[in-house]
């Protein structure tokens, strides 16, 4: 699924069933449902992708200390771009 097709689903009440759990988290984030996205991030702590998602969500929340902790766990540098750029980066990684 392309980013454009994915974003077109944001008008729906719930995420498409065929999305991976990580893409569902990004869907919830794009719908400003941080809690649902965070619940998914916590569901598989210790997994690089879930930890990276967790870091992004805490960075977006404004909790820099917690975000840095999760970036370290994911073995990723703290993202220095915009939230939208990081969202696109995660979307690209999670849709592979």
BALOKE-394558 format. One record per residue: chain; x, y, z of N, C-alpha, C, O, CB in turn; residue number from 0. Coordinates in Angstrom, 2 decimals, padded with zeros to 5 digits. Glycine has a CB too. Layout:
% residues N
+--------+---------+---------+---------+---------+---------+---------+---------+---------+---------+---------+---------+---------+---------+---------+---------+-----+
: chaine :      nX :      nY :      nZ :     caX :     caY :     caZ :      cX :      cY :      cZ :      oX :      oY :      oZ :     cbX :     cbY :     cbZ : num :
+--------+---------+---------+---------+---------+---------+---------+---------+---------+---------+---------+---------+---------+---------+---------+---------+-----+
:      A :       X :       Y :       Z :       X :       Y :       Z :       X :       Y :       Z :       X :       Y :       Z :       X :       Y :       Z : NUM :
...
+--------+---------+---------+---------+---------+---------+---------+---------+---------+---------+---------+---------+---------+---------+---------+---------+-----+
% end
This chain:
% residues 96
+--------+---------+---------+---------+---------+---------+---------+---------+---------+---------+---------+---------+---------+---------+---------+---------+-----+
: chaine :      nX :      nY :      nZ :     caX :     caY :     caZ :      cX :      cY :      cZ :      oX :      oY :      oZ :     cbX :     cbY :     cbZ : num :
+--------+---------+---------+---------+---------+---------+---------+---------+---------+---------+---------+---------+---------+---------+---------+---------+-----+
:      A :  000.84 : -001.17 :  000.00 :  000.00 :  000.00 :  000.00 :  000.89 :  001.24 :  000.00 :  001.86 :  001.32 :  000.75 : -000.96 : -000.01 :  001.21 :   0 :
:      A :  000.56 :  002.18 : -000.84 :  001.32 :  003.42 : -000.88 :  000.88 :  004.34 :  000.26 : -000.18 :  004.15 :  000.86 :  001.15 :  004.13 : -002.24 :   1 :
:      A :  001.71 :  005.32 :  000.53 :  001.38 :  006.30 :  001.56 :  000.09 :  007.05 :  001.20 : -000.72 :  007.35 :  002.08 :  002.55 :  007.30 :  001.74 :   2 :
:      A : -000.09 :  007.34 : -000.06 : -001.30 :  008.06 : -000.51 : -002.54 :  007.20 : -000.30 : -003.55 :  007.68 :  000.20 : -001.18 :  008.46 : -002.01 :   3 :
:      A : -002.46 :  005.93 : -000.66 : -003.60 :  005.02 : -000.46 : -003.87 :  004.85 :  001.04 : -005.03 :  004.80 :  001.47 : -003.33 :  003.64 : -001.12 :   4 :
:      A : -002.80 :  004.75 :  001.81 : -002.95 :  004.61 :  003.26 : -003.67 :  005.82 :  003.84 : -004.62 :  005.67 :  004.61 : -001.58 :  004.42 :  003.93 :   5 :
:      A : -003.23 :  007.00 :  003.46 : -003.83 :  008.23 :  003.99 : -005.29 :  008.37 :  003.58 : -006.08 :  009.00 :  004.29 : -003.04 :  009.45 :  003.51 :   6 :
:      A : -005.65 :  007.80 :  002.45 : -007.05 :  007.84 :  002.01 : -007.95 :  007.04 :  002.96 : -009.15 :  007.30 :  003.04 : -007.17 :  007.28 :  000.58 :   7 :
:      A : -007.39 :  006.09 :  003.68 : -008.19 :  005.28 :  004.61 : -008.48 :  006.03 :  005.91 : -009.27 :  005.56 :  006.73 : -007.47 :  003.97 :  004.93 :   8 :
:      A : -007.85 :  007.17 :  006.12 : -008.02 :  007.91 :  007.37 : -009.42 :  008.49 :  007.54 : -009.79 :  008.92 :  008.63 : -007.01 :  009.01 :  007.45 :   9 :
:      A : -010.20 :  008.50 :  006.46 : -011.58 :  008.96 :  006.57 : -012.50 :  007.87 :  007.15 : -013.65 :  008.14 :  007.48 : -012.10 :  009.41 :  005.20 :  10 :
:      A : -011.98 :  006.67 :  007.25 : -012.77 :  005.56 :  007.78 : -012.81 :  005.60 :  009.31 : -011.97 :  006.24 :  009.94 : -012.19 :  004.21 :  007.30 :  11 :
:      A : -013.80 :  004.92 :  009.88 : -013.96 :  004.87 :  011.33 : -012.93 :  003.97 :  012.01 : -012.59 :  004.19 :  013.17 : -015.35 :  004.39 :  011.68 :  12 :
:      A : -012.45 :  002.97 :  011.31 : -011.48 :  002.04 :  011.87 : -010.46 :  001.69 :  010.79 : -010.73 :  001.85 :  009.60 : -012.18 :  000.76 :  012.43 :  13 :
:      A : -009.28 :  001.20 :  011.21 : -008.26 :  000.88 :  010.22 : -008.67 : -000.32 :  009.37 : -009.39 : -001.20 :  009.84 : -006.92 :  000.60 :  010.91 :  14 :
:      A : -008.21 : -000.36 :  008.14 : -008.49 : -001.52 :  007.29 : -007.98 : -002.80 :  007.94 : -006.92 : -002.81 :  008.57 : -007.85 : -001.34 :  005.90 :  15 :
:      A : -008.72 : -003.85 :  007.80 : -008.38 : -005.14 :  008.42 : -007.06 : -005.71 :  007.91 : -006.37 : -006.42 :  008.64 : -009.49 : -006.14 :  008.17 :  16 :
:      A : -006.70 : -005.42 :  006.68 : -005.52 : -006.03 :  006.08 : -004.21 : -005.34 :  006.47 : -003.15 : -005.75 :  006.00 : -005.66 : -006.04 :  004.59 :  17 :
:      A : -004.26 : -004.31 :  007.30 : -003.03 : -003.64 :  007.72 : -002.28 : -004.47 :  008.76 : -002.89 : -005.15 :  009.59 : -003.35 : -002.24 :  008.27 :  18 :
:      A : -000.97 : -004.40 :  008.71 : -000.17 : -005.02 :  009.77 : -000.42 : -004.24 :  011.06 : -000.92 : -003.12 :  011.02 :  001.36 : -005.03 :  009.40 :  19 :
:      A : -000.07 : -004.83 :  012.16 : -000.31 : -004.18 :  013.45 :  000.49 : -002.88 :  013.56 :  000.01 : -001.91 :  014.15 :  000.07 : -005.13 :  014.61 :  20 :
:      A :  001.70 : -002.83 :  013.01 :  002.50 : -001.61 :  013.05 :  001.88 : -000.50 :  012.21 :  001.89 :  000.66 :  012.60 :  003.91 : -001.89 :  012.57 :  21 :
:      A :  001.34 : -000.87 :  011.05 :  000.66 :  000.14 :  010.23 : -000.64 :  000.59 :  010.90 : -001.04 :  001.75 :  010.75 :  000.36 : -000.42 :  008.83 :  22 :
:      A : -001.28 : -000.30 :  011.63 : -002.47 :  000.11 :  012.39 : -002.08 :  001.15 :  013.43 : -002.83 :  002.10 :  013.67 : -003.15 : -001.11 :  013.07 :  23 :
:      A : -000.93 :  000.99 :  014.05 : -000.47 :  001.97 :  015.03 : -000.26 :  003.33 :  014.36 : -000.65 :  004.36 :  014.92 :  000.84 :  001.50 :  015.70 :  24 :
:      A :  000.35 :  003.34 :  013.18 :  000.53 :  004.61 :  012.46 : -000.81 :  005.19 :  012.04 : -000.97 :  006.41 :  012.00 :  001.42 :  004.41 :  011.24 :  25 :
:      A : -001.77 :  004.33 :  011.71 : -003.12 :  004.78 :  011.35 : -003.74 :  005.49 :  012.56 : -004.29 :  006.59 :  012.43 : -004.01 :  003.58 :  010.90 :  26 :
:      A : -003.65 :  004.85 :  013.73 : -004.21 :  005.48 :  014.93 : -003.50 :  006.79 :  015.24 : -004.14 :  007.77 :  015.60 : -004.09 :  004.53 :  016.14 :  27 :
:      A : -002.18 :  006.82 :  015.09 : -001.43 :  008.05 :  015.32 : -001.91 :  009.15 :  014.38 : -002.12 :  010.29 :  014.81 :  000.07 :  007.81 :  015.14 :  28 :
:      A : -002.08 :  008.82 :  013.11 : -002.53 :  009.82 :  012.14 : -003.94 :  010.33 :  012.45 : -004.31 :  011.43 :  012.05 : -002.50 :  009.23 :  010.73 :  29 :
:      A : -004.72 :  009.52 :  013.16 : -006.07 :  009.91 :  013.57 : -006.06 :  010.59 :  014.95 : -007.12 :  010.82 :  015.54 : -006.99 :  008.68 :  013.60 :  30 :
:      A : -004.87 :  010.91 :  015.44 : -004.70 :  011.55 :  016.75 : -005.19 :  010.69 :  017.91 : -005.66 :  011.21 :  018.92 : -005.42 :  012.87 :  016.78 :  31 :
:      A : -005.08 :  009.38 :  017.75 : -005.43 :  008.44 :  018.82 : -004.11 :  007.88 :  019.36 : -003.76 :  006.73 :  019.10 : -006.39 :  007.29 :  018.30 :  32 :
:      A : -003.41 :  008.72 :  020.11 : -002.09 :  008.37 :  020.63 : -002.17 :  007.13 :  021.51 : -001.30 :  006.26 :  021.44 : -001.49 :  009.54 :  021.42 :  33 :
:      A : -003.20 :  007.05 :  022.32 : -003.33 :  005.94 :  023.27 : -003.39 :  004.58 :  022.56 : -002.71 :  003.64 :  022.96 : -004.58 :  006.12 :  024.14 :  34 :
:      A : -004.19 :  004.49 :  021.51 : -004.29 :  003.22 :  020.76 : -002.96 :  002.88 :  020.09 : -002.54 :  001.72 :  020.09 : -005.41 :  003.30 :  019.70 :  35 :
:      A : -002.29 :  003.89 :  019.53 : -000.99 :  003.66 :  018.91 :  000.02 :  003.21 :  019.96 :  000.82 :  002.31 :  019.71 : -000.49 :  004.94 :  018.19 :  36 :
:      A : -000.01 :  003.84 :  021.11 :  000.91 :  003.50 :  022.19 :  000.65 :  002.09 :  022.72 :  001.60 :  001.36 :  023.02 :  000.79 :  004.51 :  023.33 :  37 :
:      A : -000.61 :  001.70 :  022.82 : -000.94 :  000.33 :  023.25 : -000.29 : -000.69 :  022.32 :  000.22 : -001.71 :  022.78 : -002.46 :  000.13 :  023.29 :  38 :
:      A : -000.32 : -000.41 :  021.03 :  000.31 : -001.32 :  020.06 :  001.82 : -001.32 :  020.26 :  002.44 : -002.39 :  020.25 : -000.05 : -000.90 :  018.60 :  39 :
:      A :  002.42 : -000.15 :  020.45 :  003.88 : -000.07 :  020.66 :  004.29 : -000.90 :  021.86 :  005.35 : -001.54 :  021.85 :  004.33 :  001.40 :  020.84 :  40 :
:      A :  003.48 : -000.89 :  022.90 :  003.80 : -001.64 :  024.12 :  003.54 : -003.14 :  023.98 :  004.01 : -003.92 :  024.81 :  003.00 : -001.09 :  025.28 :  41 :
:      A :  002.81 : -003.53 :  022.96 :  002.40 : -004.93 :  022.84 :  003.53 : -005.89 :  022.51 :  003.39 : -007.10 :  022.70 :  001.33 : -005.05 :  021.81 :  42 :
:      A :  004.66 : -005.37 :  022.00 :  005.78 : -006.25 :  021.64 :  007.10 : -005.55 :  021.97 :  008.00 : -005.47 :  021.14 :  005.73 : -006.64 :  020.13 :  43 :
:      A :  007.20 : -005.05 :  023.22 :  008.44 : -004.40 :  023.64 :  009.61 : -005.36 :  023.48 :  009.50 : -006.56 :  023.73 :  008.34 : -003.92 :  025.11 :  44 :
:      A :  010.73 : -004.80 :  023.05 :  011.91 : -005.62 :  022.80 :  012.09 : -005.93 :  021.32 :  013.16 : -006.35 :  020.90 :  011.83 : -006.90 :  023.58 :  45 :
:      A :  011.05 : -005.71 :  020.54 :  011.13 : -005.85 :  019.09 :  011.55 : -004.50 :  018.52 :  010.96 : -003.47 :  018.84 :  009.75 : -006.33 :  018.47 :  46 :
:      A :  012.57 : -004.49 :  017.68 :  013.15 : -003.25 :  017.16 :  012.10 : -002.32 :  016.58 :  012.10 : -001.12 :  016.88 :  014.18 : -003.57 :  016.10 :  47 :
:      A :  011.21 : -002.83 :  015.75 :  010.21 : -001.97 :  015.11 :  009.23 : -001.40 :  016.12 :  008.86 : -000.22 :  016.04 :  009.45 : -002.74 :  014.04 :  48 :
:      A :  008.80 : -002.20 :  017.07 :  007.87 : -001.73 :  018.08 :  008.55 : -000.70 :  019.00 :  007.93 :  000.28 :  019.40 :  007.32 : -002.92 :  018.91 :  49 :
:      A :  009.82 : -000.94 :  019.32 :  010.54 :  000.01 :  020.16 :  010.77 :  001.34 :  019.42 :  010.72 :  002.41 :  020.03 :  011.88 : -000.58 :  020.60 :  50 :
:      A :  011.02 :  001.26 :  018.12 :  011.18 :  002.49 :  017.33 :  009.86 :  003.26 :  017.28 :  009.85 :  004.48 :  017.45 :  011.67 :  002.16 :  015.88 :  51 :
:      A :  008.77 :  002.57 :  017.07 :  007.45 :  003.19 :  017.10 :  007.22 :  003.84 :  018.46 :  006.74 :  004.97 :  018.54 :  006.33 :  002.15 :  016.80 :  52 :
:      A :  007.58 :  003.15 :  019.52 :  007.41 :  003.64 :  020.88 :  008.20 :  004.94 :  021.06 :  007.70 :  005.90 :  021.66 :  007.88 :  002.57 :  021.91 :  53 :
:      A :  009.43 :  004.98 :  020.55 :  010.27 :  006.18 :  020.63 :  009.60 :  007.35 :  019.92 :  009.51 :  008.45 :  020.46 :  011.66 :  005.91 :  020.02 :  54 :
:      A :  009.14 :  007.11 :  018.70 :  008.47 :  008.16 :  017.92 :  007.27 :  008.72 :  018.68 :  007.07 :  009.93 :  018.75 :  008.02 :  007.62 :  016.56 :  55 :
:      A :  006.47 :  007.84 :  019.25 :  005.26 :  008.29 :  019.95 :  005.61 :  009.14 :  021.16 :  004.93 :  010.14 :  021.43 :  004.41 :  007.08 :  020.38 :  56 :
:      A :  006.66 :  008.78 :  021.89 :  007.04 :  009.59 :  023.05 :  007.69 :  010.90 :  022.62 :  007.53 :  011.91 :  023.29 :  007.99 :  008.81 :  023.96 :  57 :
:      A :  008.42 :  010.89 :  021.52 :  008.98 :  012.14 :  021.00 :  007.85 :  013.07 :  020.62 :  007.88 :  014.26 :  020.93 :  009.91 :  011.88 :  019.77 :  58 :
:      A :  006.86 :  012.53 :  019.94 :  005.71 :  013.35 :  019.52 :  004.93 :  013.86 :  020.73 :  004.41 :  014.98 :  020.71 :  004.78 :  012.53 :  018.60 :  59 :
:      A :  004.85 :  013.05 :  021.77 :  004.17 :  013.42 :  023.00 :  004.90 :  014.56 :  023.72 :  004.31 :  015.28 :  024.52 :  004.04 :  012.20 :  023.93 :  60 :
:      A :  006.19 :  014.71 :  023.43 :  006.99 :  015.74 :  024.09 :  007.81 :  015.21 :  025.25 :  008.39 :  015.99 :  026.01 :  006.10 :  016.83 :  024.57 :  61 :
:      A :  007.87 :  013.91 :  025.40 :  008.63 :  013.28 :  026.48 :  009.99 :  012.85 :  025.93 :  010.20 :  011.68 :  025.59 :  007.85 :  012.05 :  027.09 :  62 :
:      A :  010.91 :  013.83 :  025.85 :  012.21 :  013.59 :  025.21 :  013.02 :  012.52 :  025.92 :  013.68 :  011.71 :  025.27 :  013.00 :  014.89 :  025.16 :  63 :
:      A :  012.98 :  012.50 :  027.25 :  013.76 :  011.50 :  027.99 :  013.29 :  010.09 :  027.66 :  014.10 :  009.22 :  027.36 :  013.65 :  011.75 :  029.51 :  64 :
:      A :  011.98 :  009.88 :  027.70 :  011.41 :  008.57 :  027.42 :  011.64 :  008.19 :  025.96 :  011.93 :  007.03 :  025.65 :  009.91 :  008.55 :  027.74 :  65 :
:      A :  011.52 :  009.15 :  025.06 :  011.78 :  008.88 :  023.64 :  013.21 :  008.40 :  023.44 :  013.46 :  007.43 :  022.74 :  011.51 :  010.14 :  022.78 :  66 :
:      A :  014.16 :  009.09 :  024.08 :  015.57 :  008.71 :  023.94 :  015.79 :  007.30 :  024.45 :  016.54 :  006.52 :  023.85 :  016.47 :  009.70 :  024.70 :  67 :
:      A :  015.15 :  006.96 :  025.56 :  015.25 :  005.60 :  026.09 :  014.82 :  004.57 :  025.03 :  015.51 :  003.57 :  024.82 :  014.37 :  005.45 :  027.36 :  68 :
:      A :  013.69 :  004.82 :  024.38 :  013.17 :  003.87 :  023.39 :  013.99 :  003.86 :  022.10 :  014.13 :  002.81 :  021.48 :  011.73 :  004.18 :  023.06 :  69 :
:      A :  014.53 :  005.02 :  021.69 :  015.43 :  005.02 :  020.54 :  016.65 :  004.14 :  020.86 :  017.10 :  003.37 :  020.01 :  015.88 :  006.48 :  020.18 :  70 :
:      A :  017.18 :  004.28 :  022.07 :  018.33 :  003.44 :  022.45 :  017.97 :  001.97 :  022.43 :  018.75 :  001.15 :  021.95 :  018.83 :  003.83 :  023.84 :  71 :
:      A :  016.79 :  001.62 :  022.93 :  016.38 :  000.22 :  022.92 :  016.22 : -000.31 :  021.50 :  016.50 : -001.47 :  021.22 :  015.07 :  000.04 :  023.68 :  72 :
:      A :  015.77 :  000.58 :  020.60 :  015.58 :  000.20 :  019.19 :  016.89 :  000.25 :  018.41 :  016.95 : -000.13 :  017.24 :  014.56 :  001.11 :  018.52 :  73 :
:      A :  017.95 :  000.73 :  019.09 :  019.26 :  000.90 :  018.44 :  019.15 :  001.83 :  017.23 :  019.70 :  001.57 :  016.16 :  019.84 : -000.47 :  018.00 :  74 :
:      A :  018.41 :  002.91 :  017.44 :  018.19 :  003.93 :  016.41 :  018.64 :  005.28 :  016.97 :  018.49 :  005.53 :  018.17 :  016.69 :  003.98 :  015.96 :  75 :
:      A :  019.18 :  006.16 :  016.12 :  019.49 :  007.51 :  016.59 :  018.19 :  008.27 :  016.83 :  017.16 :  007.99 :  016.21 :  020.40 :  008.27 :  015.57 :  76 :
:      A :  018.25 :  009.23 :  017.74 :  017.08 :  010.09 :  017.94 :  016.81 :  010.81 :  016.63 :  017.71 :  011.43 :  016.06 :  017.31 :  011.11 :  019.13 :  77 :
:      A :  015.59 :  010.73 :  016.15 :  015.23 :  011.32 :  014.87 :  015.30 :  012.83 :  014.98 :  014.79 :  013.41 :  015.94 :  013.81 :  010.86 :  014.41 :  78 :
:      A :  015.92 :  013.48 :  014.02 :  016.11 :  014.93 :  014.10 :  015.17 :  015.70 :  013.17 :  015.14 :  016.93 :  013.20 :  017.54 :  015.28 :  013.77 :  79 :
:      A :  014.41 :  015.01 :  012.34 :  013.49 :  015.69 :  011.43 :  012.15 :  015.96 :  012.09 :  011.98 :  015.82 :  013.30 :  013.30 :  014.87 :  010.17 :  80 :
:      A :  011.21 :  016.35 :  011.27 :  009.86 :  016.66 :  011.75 :  009.12 :  015.36 :  012.10 :  009.54 :  014.27 :  011.72 :  009.07 :  017.46 :  010.70 :  81 :
:      A :  008.04 :  015.52 :  012.83 :  007.21 :  014.35 :  013.16 :  006.69 :  013.72 :  011.87 :  006.65 :  012.49 :  011.75 :  006.04 :  014.75 :  014.08 :  82 :
:      A :  006.29 :  014.54 :  010.90 :  005.77 :  014.01 :  009.64 :  006.86 :  013.23 :  008.89 :  006.58 :  012.18 :  008.31 :  005.25 :  015.16 :  008.75 :  83 :
:      A :  008.07 :  013.74 :  008.92 :  009.17 :  013.02 :  008.26 :  009.43 :  011.68 :  008.93 :  009.67 :  010.68 :  008.26 :  010.46 :  013.86 :  008.26 :  84 :
:      A :  009.37 :  011.66 :  010.25 :  009.59 :  010.39 :  010.93 :  008.42 :  009.44 :  010.69 :  008.63 :  008.24 :  010.52 :  009.78 :  010.61 :  012.44 :  85 :
:      A :  007.20 :  009.97 :  010.67 :  006.03 :  009.14 :  010.37 :  006.21 :  008.48 :  009.00 :  005.98 :  007.28 :  008.85 :  004.72 :  009.99 :  010.41 :  86 :
:      A :  006.62 :  009.28 :  008.00 :  006.84 :  008.75 :  006.64 :  007.95 :  007.70 :  006.65 :  007.84 :  006.67 :  005.97 :  007.19 :  009.90 :  005.66 :  87 :
:      A :  009.01 :  007.95 :  007.41 :  010.11 :  006.99 :  007.52 :  009.61 :  005.66 :  008.10 :  009.91 :  004.59 :  007.59 :  011.26 :  007.56 :  008.40 :  88 :
:      A :  008.83 :  005.76 :  009.18 :  008.29 :  004.53 :  009.80 :  007.33 :  003.85 :  008.85 :  007.36 :  002.63 :  008.73 :  007.58 :  004.85 :  011.12 :  89 :
:      A :  006.47 :  004.61 :  008.17 :  005.54 :  004.01 :  007.23 :  006.31 :  003.22 :  006.17 :  005.94 :  002.10 :  005.84 :  004.67 :  005.10 :  006.56 :  90 :
:      A :  007.36 :  003.81 :  005.65 :  008.18 :  003.13 :  004.63 :  008.76 :  001.83 :  005.17 :  008.73 :  000.81 :  004.48 :  009.31 :  004.06 :  004.14 :  91 :
:      A :  009.28 :  001.85 :  006.39 :  009.87 :  000.66 :  006.99 :  008.81 : -000.41 :  007.27 :  009.03 : -001.59 :  007.01 :  010.60 :  001.03 :  008.29 :  92 :
:      A :  007.67 :  000.02 :  007.80 :  006.64 : -000.93 :  008.21 :  005.85 : -001.48 :  007.03 :  005.20 : -002.52 :  007.16 :  005.69 : -000.26 :  009.19 :  93 :
:      A :  005.89 : -000.82 :  005.89 :  005.09 : -001.31 :  004.75 :  005.91 : -002.20 :  003.83 :  005.41 : -002.63 :  002.79 :  004.53 : -000.13 :  003.95 :  94 :
:      A :  007.13 : -002.48 :  004.19 :  007.98 : -003.36 :  003.35 :  007.54 : -004.80 :  003.50 :  008.13 : -005.69 :  002.88 :  009.47 : -003.22 :  003.73 :  95 :
+--------+---------+---------+---------+---------+---------+---------+---------+---------+---------+---------+---------+---------+---------+---------+---------+-----+
% end
